[in-house]
């Protein structure tokens, strides 16, 4: 079930909401939690019930290990238990997500022919595995508070953030569910929740899914791209990814608010960033937080000298790349960002400051170019797009400009039809995309400024109406890009 | 807290009002034929008019129709000359959906006719219902008055993305379409002038290599079920029987890929065959009989070029020439 589907918006969510608060009103607090857990498991199973035992298995395993680590005295070494717990989690993730990647590379290196396993990737495995690793580490540090199985299960399975984040910490969620105010309908939260949900829905289905068509054409359905088509393709994906993922997160935050749960913001206008470090403080904030606290700092962070700091940064980004996908293009994408982060860090030590416009231009274009590797299925596809972007396949302008710009032919500029359909529309959408990401307030800022007035009622209605019509028009609810992580 | 509760009520009402305004304006434009008609619809319209005009109703005939695989796949002119029977190609665009294709065929079918449907595979697993393209076509060219409160009317408006809808309405307001009477086709696209007097596509010369590079095997569902499409075929079969018309289902010409040797495809094709046998729907050939090398294709995995069309038609003639119903048509016409 997707957030941007009619069965979720008009059937699943209203029923869950109503029953949850009825149970709360009747002071059946345990029943309300069980109801929410059961609903979340139902939501998870909607895709394929075969995934459910894996989620439950992971949940119970980590609860038992975490509880053991939380005890004052343990017969065996706590550190050993923690290490084994993390290894098993990573192995679980690795088996389902990376087996075939490992086999393909083994076959290539050793000239062997081992068969691929073709394992189906359990839904949300990357997210719930990371959240539970956080729980294990915090248990080891004595920072968990002997959570009951019920509370822990609700933390892991809570459906708004289950499938694709934000990555939340147990101590951010469990206390909220325990609060006495949680079970009381809060019209302010409902208003804000619906408001930000509508914005997210609009971003996802009206904007991201529109860009998706052009990105798919350019990346997957052409053999070569000219200059303009290359930039249209890369920019389409750059905007698709942002509006898709941030739109999803907005919906998750909005839905959680209905249940009086505040999730962390995950995006803060990342395309306004003036350097790569700034970008990663604004993009997928909860992933950056996790990697910083639970990988970068344990590796030594910046406390072990310059060289080690740069190595740690590269490791973090390559792990991030690998987490995003089992493929060398993802790892290379991570590597690019790692190198860029190291360069930025070094640059800042020199004391030189770039003009802000130039800084933004360099950062945005770096991010845009790096996304090409993130999106491309193979290095060949990535190179195809990059060749187009850098003019290796020539510069072709629309035929309609020939009469006015024919003189450019002497500079090897040709005129003809684009390989992409709807070029006028995509250029308009790209301009609108820039206006939104650079000049307008992001959804979190809009929600902070939210007031229960007629203006916001119209804004919400417009976003929701456009979103709902777009869902219907798109027919098949499209999946979030971070869905298979 | 009261003001937030009031906000939710006001927002809900605003949503309903905005929705009603959007629907009213869109429906008014779409149903009054003021909406700008796309190049695709103009081509479909001109082609169908030409095809229907060429059908001779005085004799029993063979009608072959489906989506564009058949438009670009079977040369009924060759069938007519070879088997000495009137044969017509009504095929045009798979996107119009099976229900449209069948209703269009019913307009020309008479008692004693034979109709063959070499349907694209998506028709076999599509759900029931009118497609967006068919709704747009009917809105632009249909004669029937439609109530704004029908499912089809709602689909007509809401199956268009809001941006595309606003674009169309804006274009209509600027173009003053009411004064236009001639439907002018885009010279860069498919053209009804390339349709011969049997309804076959002509002039599709050579493979369009660039367009064919990314073609892959057709998509089929994971499991075989009795879809809306198959139910529609069953209903049409019954209608044909009641009207003394013989229906044959057959399979589309499509590009060969080795994936078709996989169990997944073999199982699905077998299930299709078994379904037609079980429901007493006559068929011609098997899917594997109509898979062709890439060199015979024009610009998509379903469109044959002229050479491919010749090869395909020749093979198709060998499949149908000994059918009793074809022999009856030959006797009637000689």
Interface residues (C-beta under 8 A of the other chain):
Chain A: X186 X187 X188 X190 X191 X194 X206 X210 X220 X221 X222 X223 X417 X419 X425 X452 X453 X454 X456 X457 X458 X460 X461 X462 X464 X465 X466 X469 X470 X472 X473 X474 X475
Chain B: X1 X2 X3 X4 X5 X6 X7 X8 X10 X11 X14 X15 X18 X19 X22 X158 X159 X160 X161 X162 X163 X164 X167 X188 X210 X213 X214
